[in-house]
């Protein structure tokens, strides 16, 4: 198994009988997922996706990626939330944070995930003098952040190569049959890929939403899907030893003991965007009805020099989950330095990964001794296969954890509140009454 949940450091915080007590609720959650009887059952397409995905579309994704890699210097991926987080997380986990700087081939930049004019201008500067393509990702085509960026970038592309050639360089990932973006794509003849109706955004990374950008980065998407498929089989068994279920149980036991915050931490900077993806997955899935754990994240040892103080000595409202990457993408051998002016020769004659591991082990001991419950998710590597496996691990754990909280883990009603207020304040037609009401509150 490529991913395991190690709970040995939790022994003094959770008794075995507490797992026994919560397990019947896990069995119920398992049945609800399998027979589609639980809340949000119309968004369970992710469960069998690694086995049942559209093989014809998968082949078209590979073909499109090959074309983009051959005719473009830059790929701009316009999307927000689940429409970009998963893809960027996988690309950086597998290829590294600096992949655009150190690798030849197409450079991939993500946009349409903010309304910052500074960010958009920087993206525009990136395209100057470059051959570029656009992958716009939106089920509706009207998501403000994405649609605004796409409007600008599409015109930039048309001005650069002409409308006819631009239409060959725009790829739309959207609804199968309806919506503004689908209608526009069909009218302009853009290649289209499908956001499945039964897969929510935060569960969409292994659909065309994530797969096209990931393939453009040169990552083996066959291996990615195989890892997820093997995880689907492994975590499809209802057992107290199911690692995804063990993690879900741990989270909920600690939540019921008054722990309100989970910090996911990894000692590899390439995992930073996976942390961000995890925060969306669990935050959007569980934060409802004034319930749920607040998902936070750290990259160690970097954040041990900032957040480390709070984690060690701050209020005891949190627990930690470490992602332990057993085999790093690269290593570095530390040699002795003549004179030993920095006093670091005690680190010499070994790989740097050993030093990093000892930092992790020392932190585990310090934080658990300080009263912080701490579990460890062990991952073989950040290969495409193992990342696919890890994605499915988190999916399954999140779904079960949400049901243990008695919330619908597949909707996001709270996300719409800011949009309505923003539309009203910007004067969008149909929001006139709300605008007056909101402006009175702001000016009161």
Secondary structure as GFF3:
##gff-version 3
##sequence-region A 1 444
A	DSSP	beta_strand	3	6	.	.	.	ID=ss1
A	DSSP	three_ten_helix	8	10	.	.	.	ID=ss2
A	DSSP	alpha_helix	16	34	.	.	.	ID=ss3
A	DSSP	three_ten_helix	41	43	.	.	.	ID=ss4
A	DSSP	alpha_helix	49	52	.	.	.	ID=ss5
A	DSSP	alpha_helix	55	71	.	.	.	ID=ss6
A	DSSP	beta_strand	74	78	.	.	.	ID=ss7
A	DSSP	three_ten_helix	81	83	.	.	.	ID=ss8
A	DSSP	alpha_helix	85	95	.	.	.	ID=ss9
A	DSSP	alpha_helix	99	102	.	.	.	ID=ss10
A	DSSP	beta_strand	107	111	.	.	.	ID=ss11
A	DSSP	alpha_helix	117	127	.	.	.	ID=ss12
A	DSSP	beta_strand	132	137	.	.	.	ID=ss13
A	DSSP	alpha_helix	144	161	.	.	.	ID=ss14
A	DSSP	alpha_helix	163	166	.	.	.	ID=ss15
A	DSSP	beta_strand	170	174	.	.	.	ID=ss16
A	DSSP	alpha_helix	180	188	.	.	.	ID=ss17
A	DSSP	beta_strand	191	194	.	.	.	ID=ss18
A	DSSP	three_ten_helix	201	203	.	.	.	ID=ss19
A	DSSP	alpha_helix	208	216	.	.	.	ID=ss20
A	DSSP	alpha_helix	221	234	.	.	.	ID=ss21
A	DSSP	alpha_helix	243	256	.	.	.	ID=ss22
A	DSSP	beta_strand	261	266	.	.	.	ID=ss23
A	DSSP	three_ten_helix	269	271	.	.	.	ID=ss24
A	DSSP	alpha_helix	272	286	.	.	.	ID=ss25
A	DSSP	beta_strand	294	299	.	.	.	ID=ss26
A	DSSP	three_ten_helix	302	305	.	.	.	ID=ss27
A	DSSP	alpha_helix	307	313	.	.	.	ID=ss28
A	DSSP	beta_strand	318	327	.	.	.	ID=ss29
A	DSSP	beta_strand	333	334	.	.	.	ID=ss30
A	DSSP	three_ten_helix	345	347	.	.	.	ID=ss31
A	DSSP	beta_strand	350	351	.	.	.	ID=ss32
A	DSSP	alpha_helix	352	369	.	.	.	ID=ss33
A	DSSP	beta_strand	374	381	.	.	.	ID=ss34
A	DSSP	alpha_helix	384	404	.	.	.	ID=ss35
A	DSSP	alpha_helix	415	426	.	.	.	ID=ss36
A	DSSP	alpha_helix	432	443	.	.	.	ID=ss37
###
